[in-house]
Amino acid sequence: MAAYRSLTADKRNQLNRLVEIIESFLPLSTYRKTANSFENIFKESGVHKYLGSKKLPKKKRLYKGFSKVYQQHQKIPYTILRKVLQQGELYRRSDYVRNPIKPEEIEEIRDCLKKLGLNLDDELAVLELNPDLPEIQVPPKDLVERLESHHLVEEIRSDPLQKFKDGHFNEAVRKACEKYEVKVQRLSGNSSIGSSLMGQVFNPQSPAITIATKSEQNIATIRDGYQKLAMGMMSGIRNIFSHGDEDRRKPEEAYEMLLFVNWMFRKLNTDPN
């Protein structure tokens, strides 16, 4: 396919600059096919392959994707950028992010696109930039008091508890799961991540970490169950909340999930209670 635009050194710099600006507009990928993400936007235009390997960092994938689209296609860059702008405004105002797009970001995008020879002035002009955010829903007082009075491990009592008290329920649970993952990595010396990490470290036949329990006669069954719980927590909780497109959970559900993660933490300690 013949290139529509050349990639000079200046154009490469502008594409890098563009990615730096819009990277925070959307998550790279999501678990829901209908949710807004860079991957889904590229898929809708049939150019998902341009993003390259999923092993690459977000910025590198976006640079590869936008560079290829810019070079090889005449109209698709406009289509993709329109969707990024429209969906990005909603995402940045969401409860998960709460960081509306700022006028100075729009002006920088406008200047960057002009130097790339792309004109999206009309789309940029109609974006409703409203710095005011809806009031955050704080959790019921009794839930906060019950959580604060509970036997919480330090990892939960720090950032996750504060985020819960501030009304950032999804983020509180995500942070708790990430802290659990980091502790498992540190205790085991295993640098894998997610479900793969948990499957390896808590393998019932040769566990890298011995979990605390009083029931020695059922240790094999307990180890098997704990492994499955840890793997499920990564897939069904941590991964879901990490993508930023999950519906905002109610404080009661976040409270229950935090206590579950807290229990998982305690099994990593020497106290079998």
C-alpha positions as CSV (number, residue, x, y, z in Angstrom):
1,M,0.0,0.0,0.0
2,A,1.4,3.4,-1.0
3,A,1.9,5.8,1.9
4,Y,-0.3,8.9,1.9
5,R,2.0,10.9,4.2
6,S,5.7,10.8,4.8
7,L,7.1,10.4,8.3
8,T,9.8,13.1,8.6
9,A,11.6,13.6,11.8
10,D,9.3,16.6,12.6
11,K,6.2,14.5,11.9
12,R,7.5,11.8,14.2
13,N,8.0,14.3,17.0
14,Q,4.5,15.6,16.5
15,L,3.0,12.1,16.7
16,N,5.0,11.5,19.9
17,R,3.6,14.8,21.2
18,L,0.1,13.8,20.2
19,V,0.3,10.5,22.0
20,E,1.7,12.2,25.1
21,I,-1.4,14.5,25.2
22,I,-4.2,12.0,24.4
23,E,-2.8,8.9,26.2
24,S,-4.9,9.7,29.3
25,F,-8.1,10.2,27.3
26,L,-9.0,6.5,27.3
27,P,-7.8,3.1,28.6
28,L,-5.7,1.2,26.1
29,S,-8.0,-1.9,26.3
30,T,-11.1,-3.1,28.2
31,Y,-12.7,-6.4,29.0
32,R,-16.1,-5.3,27.6
33,K,-16.3,-5.3,23.8
34,T,-18.7,-2.4,23.8
35,A,-16.7,-0.2,26.2
36,N,-14.6,2.8,25.1
37,S,-10.9,2.2,24.6
38,F,-8.1,2.8,22.1
39,E,-8.1,-0.8,21.1
40,N,-11.8,-0.8,20.3
41,I,-11.5,2.4,18.3
42,F,-8.7,1.0,16.2
43,K,-10.7,-2.3,15.8
44,E,-13.7,-0.4,14.5
45,S,-11.6,1.0,11.7
46,G,-10.0,-2.4,10.9
47,V,-6.5,-1.3,11.9
48,H,-6.1,-2.9,15.3
49,K,-2.9,-4.7,14.1
50,Y,-1.1,-1.3,13.8
51,L,-1.0,-1.1,17.6
52,G,1.6,-4.0,17.6
53,S,2.4,-6.4,20.4
54,K,0.3,-6.3,23.7
55,K,3.6,-6.7,25.5
56,L,4.6,-3.2,24.6
57,P,3.9,-0.2,27.0
58,K,0.8,1.8,26.3
59,K,2.6,4.8,24.8
60,K,4.7,2.7,22.5
61,R,1.6,0.9,21.2
62,L,-0.2,4.2,20.6
63,Y,2.7,5.7,18.8
64,K,3.0,2.7,16.6
65,G,-0.7,2.7,15.9
66,F,-1.1,6.4,15.1
67,S,2.1,6.5,13.1
68,K,1.0,3.7,10.9
69,V,-2.5,5.1,10.4
70,Y,-1.2,8.6,9.7
71,Q,1.3,7.2,7.1
72,Q,-0.9,4.7,5.4
73,H,-4.4,6.1,5.4
74,Q,-6.0,9.3,4.3
75,K,-9.3,9.4,6.2
76,I,-8.9,6.9,9.0
77,P,-6.7,9.3,11.2
78,Y,-9.7,11.7,11.3
79,T,-12.2,8.9,12.1
80,I,-10.0,7.6,15.0
81,L,-9.2,11.0,16.4
82,R,-12.9,12.1,16.3
83,K,-13.8,9.1,18.4
84,V,-10.9,9.6,20.8
85,L,-12.0,13.2,21.4
86,Q,-15.6,12.4,21.9
87,Q,-15.2,9.3,24.1
88,G,-12.2,10.8,25.9
89,E,-14.2,13.7,27.3
90,L,-16.7,11.3,28.8
91,Y,-14.0,9.1,30.2
92,R,-12.0,11.9,31.7
93,R,-15.1,13.2,33.5
94,S,-16.1,9.8,34.8
95,D,-16.1,8.8,38.5
96,Y,-13.1,6.7,37.9
97,V,-10.9,9.4,36.5
98,R,-12.5,12.7,37.6
99,N,-10.0,14.8,35.6
100,P,-11.9,16.7,32.8
101,I,-10.1,17.6,29.6
102,K,-8.6,21.1,30.0
103,P,-8.7,24.0,27.4
104,E,-4.9,24.0,27.3
105,E,-4.9,20.4,26.3
106,I,-7.3,21.1,23.4
107,E,-5.1,24.0,22.2
108,E,-2.0,21.8,22.3
109,I,-3.9,19.1,20.3
110,R,-5.0,21.8,17.8
111,D,-1.4,23.0,17.3
112,C,-0.1,19.4,17.1
113,L,-2.7,18.4,14.4
114,K,-2.0,21.6,12.4
115,K,1.7,20.7,12.2
116,L,0.7,17.2,11.1
117,G,-1.5,18.6,8.4
118,L,-4.7,17.4,10.0
119,N,-7.7,19.7,10.7
120,L,-10.2,18.8,13.4
121,D,-11.0,22.4,14.4
122,D,-14.8,21.8,14.2
123,E,-14.6,18.7,16.4
124,L,-12.4,20.5,19.0
125,A,-14.7,23.5,19.0
126,V,-17.8,21.5,20.0
127,L,-16.3,19.6,22.9
128,E,-18.1,20.6,26.0
129,L,-15.3,21.4,28.4
130,N,-16.8,21.6,31.9
131,P,-14.4,21.7,34.8
132,D,-17.2,21.1,37.3
133,L,-17.6,17.5,38.5
134,P,-20.6,15.9,40.1
135,E,-20.3,15.5,43.9
136,I,-18.6,12.3,45.0
137,Q,-20.8,9.9,46.9
138,V,-19.2,9.3,50.2
139,P,-19.8,5.9,52.0
140,P,-22.3,5.6,54.8
141,K,-20.7,6.5,58.2
142,D,-21.4,3.1,59.7
143,L,-19.5,1.3,56.9
144,V,-16.5,3.5,57.4
145,E,-16.6,3.0,61.2
146,R,-16.9,-0.8,60.7
147,L,-14.0,-0.8,58.3
148,E,-11.8,1.3,60.5
149,S,-12.5,-0.8,63.6
150,H,-11.8,-4.1,61.7
151,H,-8.5,-6.0,62.0
152,L,-7.1,-4.6,58.8
153,V,-3.6,-5.4,57.5
154,E,-1.4,-2.3,56.9
155,E,-1.7,-2.6,53.1
156,I,-5.5,-2.2,53.4
157,R,-5.4,0.4,56.2
158,S,-3.3,2.7,54.0
159,D,-4.3,3.9,50.5
160,P,-7.3,1.5,50.0
161,L,-9.1,2.6,53.2
162,Q,-8.5,6.3,52.4
163,K,-9.8,5.9,48.8
164,F,-12.9,4.1,50.2
165,K,-13.5,7.0,52.7
166,D,-13.1,9.5,49.8
167,G,-15.8,7.7,47.8
168,H,-13.5,6.1,45.2
169,F,-14.8,2.6,45.7
170,N,-13.5,0.9,42.5
171,E,-10.1,2.5,43.0
172,A,-10.0,1.4,46.6
173,V,-10.5,-2.3,45.6
174,R,-8.1,-2.1,42.7
175,K,-5.4,-0.6,44.9
176,A,-5.9,-3.3,47.6
177,C,-5.6,-6.1,44.9
178,E,-2.4,-4.5,43.5
179,K,-0.9,-4.4,46.9
180,Y,-1.7,-8.0,47.5
181,E,-0.1,-8.9,44.1
182,V,3.1,-6.9,45.0
183,K,3.3,-8.7,48.4
184,V,3.0,-12.1,46.8
185,Q,5.8,-11.2,44.3
186,R,8.0,-10.0,47.2
187,L,7.4,-13.0,49.4
188,S,7.9,-15.6,46.6
189,G,10.6,-13.9,44.5
190,N,8.4,-14.5,41.5
191,S,8.0,-11.6,39.0
192,S,5.0,-13.0,37.1
193,I,1.7,-11.1,37.4
194,G,-2.0,-11.7,37.8
195,S,-3.5,-15.2,37.7
196,S,-0.3,-16.7,36.4
197,L,1.6,-15.5,39.4
198,M,-1.0,-16.9,41.8
199,G,-1.2,-20.2,40.0
200,Q,2.6,-20.7,40.3
201,V,3.1,-19.4,43.8
202,F,0.2,-21.2,45.4
203,N,0.6,-24.5,43.5
204,P,-0.7,-27.0,46.1
205,Q,2.0,-29.5,45.2
206,S,4.9,-27.1,45.7
207,P,3.8,-23.8,47.1
208,A,6.3,-20.9,47.2
209,I,4.4,-19.4,50.1
210,T,3.0,-21.4,52.9
211,I,-0.4,-20.0,53.9
212,A,-1.4,-19.7,57.6
213,T,-3.9,-22.3,58.7
214,K,-4.8,-24.3,61.9
215,S,-6.2,-27.3,59.9
216,E,-3.2,-29.4,59.1
217,Q,-5.2,-32.5,58.3
218,N,-6.9,-30.6,55.4
219,I,-3.9,-28.7,54.2
220,A,-3.9,-30.0,50.7
221,T,-7.6,-29.0,50.2
222,I,-7.0,-25.6,51.8
223,R,-4.0,-24.9,49.6
224,D,-6.0,-25.9,46.5
225,G,-8.8,-23.6,47.5
226,Y,-6.6,-20.7,48.4
227,Q,-4.8,-20.9,45.0
228,K,-8.2,-20.7,43.2
229,L,-9.3,-17.8,45.3
230,A,-6.1,-15.9,44.6
231,M,-6.3,-16.6,40.9
232,G,-10.0,-15.6,40.8
233,M,-9.3,-12.4,42.7
234,M,-6.8,-11.3,40.0
235,S,-9.1,-12.2,37.1
236,G,-12.5,-11.3,38.6
237,I,-11.6,-8.2,40.6
238,R,-8.1,-6.7,40.0
239,N,-8.2,-7.0,36.2
240,I,-11.7,-5.8,35.9
241,F,-11.1,-2.6,37.9
242,S,-7.7,-1.9,36.4
243,H,-9.2,-1.0,33.0
244,G,-11.2,1.9,34.3
245,D,-14.4,1.2,32.4
246,E,-16.2,-0.8,35.1
247,D,-19.4,0.7,36.4
248,R,-19.0,2.4,39.8
249,R,-19.7,-0.1,42.5
250,K,-21.8,0.6,45.5
251,P,-20.0,1.2,48.8
252,E,-21.5,-1.9,50.4
253,E,-20.0,-4.1,47.7
254,A,-16.6,-2.4,47.8
255,Y,-16.6,-2.8,51.6
256,E,-17.2,-6.6,51.2
257,M,-14.5,-6.9,48.6
258,L,-12.0,-5.0,50.8
259,L,-12.6,-7.4,53.6
260,F,-12.1,-10.4,51.3
261,V,-8.8,-9.0,50.1
262,N,-7.9,-8.3,53.7
263,W,-8.6,-11.9,54.6
264,M,-6.4,-13.1,51.7
265,F,-3.6,-10.9,53.1
266,R,-3.9,-12.4,56.5
267,K,-3.4,-15.9,55.2
268,L,0.0,-14.7,53.9
269,N,1.0,-13.9,57.5
270,T,2.0,-16.3,60.3
271,D,-1.2,-15.8,62.3
272,P,-3.5,-18.7,61.4
273,N,-6.6,-16.9,62.9
